[in-house]
Amino acid sequence: MQERFDVQGMSCAHCVRAVTEAVKRLDAAARGEVDLPTGRVAVDSTVARARIADAIREEGYTVVG
């Protein structure tokens, strides 16, 4: 299932990598896309939305909504 997140605090390629790797640690088969200028993250995964949001927060970013 695809989930969309609004993420604050991402500003560079390192941020994109950190968010992507956090999701991949939960679900190696997950597919995602990070739109850095808008702060939107789309994740296609079987992992629950709350767990994905928590993983992004653990990397130091704010998940809005």
N, C-alpha and C positions, 0 to 999 in steps of 0.2 A: 504494500500500500504506500502511496506517495504522500508524504507530509511536507508542509512548507513552514518555515520558521523565519521570523524577522530577528536578526542577530545584530546587536550593537557592539561596537568595539573592534571590528575587523577593519584593518587598514592596509594590509599588504599581502604578498604571496605567502609569507610565513603564516599568517592568520588563516588563509585558505587551507594550507597544508595541515595546520593544527586541527581545524574543524573536520576536515576530511578524514584524517587519521583517527580522530576520536570516534567517529561514526564507524569506521572500518574495524576498530577494535571490538565493537559490539556485534557487528555483522559483516564478515569479510565479503559477503556477496552483495552488500548494499551498493546502490548506485546513487550518486548525488551530484548536485551542481551548486556552486557557490557564485552568486552574483555580487562581487565585492562592492561596486558603486552603490547598490541599493540595500545591501546587507541581507539579502534574501538567500536562504538556503533551502533547497528542495532535496528530499531524501526519499528514495524508494527502497523500503526495507520491511522485513517482517517484525522488527523490533518495535515495541510500544513507543508511541510519541514521547511520553514522559521520560523514558530512559534515554532517548536520543537527546532531548532537551537538557537533561542532567549532564550527559557526557560533554555537551557543548559548554555548559556552565562551568564544568570542572576545568576546562581549558582557559577560563578567565573571561568569557564573553557573557553578555546579557542576552537572554532569549526573551523577547517581548511577546506577550499574548499566550 
